[in-house]
Amino acid sequence: MGGAIGALAGIAGVLTARRRSADIDRHVVRLEKSVNIGRPVERVFAAWSNFERLPQWISFVRRVERSGTQTHWLVNIDGREFEWEAQITQVATNESIGWKSLRGPKHTGRITFSPLGDQTVVHVLMNYAPPLGGIGSMLPIEAHLEQWIERGLREFKLGLEREGAGAETLRRGSSHAPRDWEPWERTGTETEG
């Protein structure tokens, strides 16, 4: 009898673990935001793809460091600092950048850049797995993560649109993607648009 109860308890434990795992998968939050920026797609893509300069455009991004296809991010949201490591998984020049987190908050995403005349529609799609599954999605940060993404896009838009036609292009002197994108071309993670 004791063996049967132990076996049932073991099976119940496995089923509970599987259910918890499935619950966590069901609690991935999908966030989407778009903004129309009054600048050509080449300028917008070049500004965003220069990750180290994003703190100049977006106030809550404190620092971004890049080494090859990996990035380290430090942001301040709701007075709390968050850090994570991410890997660039796909780059299509002047079209899109895809990523996935390696350490820190678990997320994947893609940002697309679509020309609309001499303007650009920037669209962010992010899948975020809150810590603690469904319970984590009720924490204050998760409750308005979408608002922070929207705020970042608005700040980026305002910064780019305030640049005059004669101003220093992208604050770094070029309207093209950074030269250090070249290793991605050699590794096959970049496609031409």
Secondary structure, 3 states (H helix, E strand, C coil): CHHHHHHHHHHHHHHHHHHHHHHHHHCCEEEEEEEEECCCHHHHHHHHHCHHHHHHHCCCEEEEEEECCEEEEEEEECCEEEEEEEEEEEEECCCEEEEEEEECCEEEEEEEEEEECCEEEEEEEEEEECCCCCCHHHCHHHHCHHHHHHHHHHHHHHHHHHCCCCCCHHHCCCCCCCHHHHHHHHHCCEECC
